[in-house]
């Protein structure tokens, strides 16, 4: 027992797992996912082609059911699922994915729209003519064979591949730790490059690229960035741009249409059309009337109909930038070389292919030499036999059996056993004069071929000449003009947003809960101003007529902002509910909009003059304040999905309670009211300018259990005669002159504005600044009931008075907010 334990090796689980996964990864890299550098095929592809070849399912024979081929492949060579084999077979037949399809398939083999192929019981297939070149001479000992999975048959480890398939058809594959992306190339160009390398002892990448201009995709299109191809072909990785081939056609009535005739490689046409149509429906770009797919058997044709007076060129540029009409293609040229994955360049691939072809020709030549030498030996024996025919016949007649006759011939006339076998098997009619002449001619031909074989085997120059001739023959047999256009530079796409967005005046509304929309002026004019679609207890905080060339800056209580172009707002009727921000933005729990400002349009980074000198002043619940230029609230890369920072919060519980806009040269005063009614007033000049990520400065010195309840900004200066209306949580309302609040320094404690009571003391809930006593205010309660009051209706009070109770307080329930309604302002206007 102790002896047996000596063979037990102690290993950690992580070491075992790493070792086993490493072995597994190596297997799937070599034998599944990556192509061989010599024939450009993955194992499943190679097995499919070989199985069809062995079953005589070739280009010169009728089509056979795909299911039969799949069954042969699974049963003999590739013991995996039938779907994986059939999908590989279908892909090799698709002329929009392969520059030279290797399978000729009858029936539905999928489409550029991403439609799947018909089931394998419905389709028929055979090898294409050019696939026969991959398998030509395979039975002449040109490649090595290995036993299949059950050791019942042999399969080739690589195909002879009489053309550079890896470059011509490219490859795509994903493996454990590796991925490959090799684009298709033009057959004629690749062969010309290989011929040049065979014809010259030295060559450079620049020499090769005189022939191979770049990839040649089966879908055509335009390749931009050719100046970077040299570095890509040297390293094996890099990026180019593929742009659809398009034209702009003029139509009657001043209209036009964009016609797309070629799409980038492996772009799904159906999804692309859906994406373009979504852009049209959502009006992300103005001017598209219709999107149609007019593709047929003659080729791809996508039509985008453009409205009258819209700029088709700018719309096309927008689509290039925002859809798969233009894509980035990433080279990642990894292939199996010497049983290991390598990142290879263009010359590496061609040299590996040429080395493979030399080996194939040498092995084929040696095979043919052995075969012809054996035949020459037989022919020499037959010719000699004719010269002594009578003696040979007499010897055969005297023999007792066939084997005895062979022994006698070898013994008496010095024939080899092979020659004796040929003599005794000879039919009598072959002894005519004609056949004797044929034997003599055959001996001449055999001697000539044997001499040629020796020449190829012994002279590298003859070997190269043979390979060159065979490559040129393939190029001649399969002519294929280049489809992809090559452009040196990547064209920069400049979009003039003003040409894409129709300028239109619209009514824009935003509610406290975050419902946003734009409404046409026509819908607004035919509706009751106060009949805006809002949810219960929600209310409008912004309602203003804006241009679609403008944008909104929305500030939330969590210190974030959203920059939203007006033309991207959903177009919704005045009476209908808007779109909630959470449908598009990743907001935190309890995050609400506290302020909305019109801002500069996000068009060519130009600012509207009226917003260049504006500041936004922000104050937080925990008593911080700062001012930031409105021009800092610009658009950002992820503006369509997430907010950006507007102000850094002092603590996790802090939040913005008020924001105000002010012009740079305005002499304004800051007015602050805390929940416990401490009030403070000081010039805005005491608040410094800070950027978006700053926390700001202390606005007021808060008591430990107090917080800032209201922030007001009076644009009339420190001598302003404006008044303030304050509302408490108990429903009391109070009006007083702002001059009652003592002018003090920023960061002071301030003075009280309410008389402290022993039981249920009044606390400041909200406040509003009044410049005109005719101004209307709204009070909202938790019952959803709203009371509208005029400022002059609120009695004016002394500093420490607690004000008077609101009318209809019983209907309001718990009061929530006192505010100036933007809708009331609109109705008055």
Protein Blocks (a to p, Z undefined) as FASTA:
>chain_A
ZZmmmmpccddfklmmmmmmmmmmmmmmmmmmpccfklopafklmmmmmmmmmnopafkb
ccddfklmmmmmmmmmmccdfklmmmmmmmmmmmklbfbdcbdcedjebjfkopacddfk
lpccdddfklmmmmgoklnopaccdddfkopaccdfbdfklacfklmnopadddehiacd
dddddfklmmmmmmmmmmpmbdcfklmmmmmnbdcdfklpadehklmmmmmmmnopacdd
ddddddddddehhiacdddfbdcehiafklmmmmmmmmmmnomaghiabdcdfbdfkbcc
ddddddehiafklmmmmmmmmmckbccddddddddeehiacdddfklmmmmmmmmmmmmm
mmmmmmmmmmmmmmmmmmmmmmmmmmmmmmmmmmmmmpmbfklmmmmmmmmnopafklmm
mmmmpcfklmpmklmmmmmmmmmmmmmmmmmmmmmmmmmklmmmmmmmmmmmmmmmmgcd
dfbdcdfbacdddddfklmpccddddddddfkopacdddfklmmmpcfklcccdehiacf
bdcdddfkbccddddfkopacdddfklpccddfkbccddfklmpccdehiacfbdcdddd
dehhiacfklmmcccddddfkopacdddfklmccdfklmmpccdfbdcfblmbccfbdcd
ddfklccddddddfkopacdddfklpccddfkbgbjafbdcdfkbccfbdcddfkbjkbc
bdcddddfkopacdddfklpccddehiabjcfbdcdfbhpaddfbdcddfbfkbccdddd
fkopacdddfklpccddfklgbjadehklmnopafbdcddfklmmmmZZ
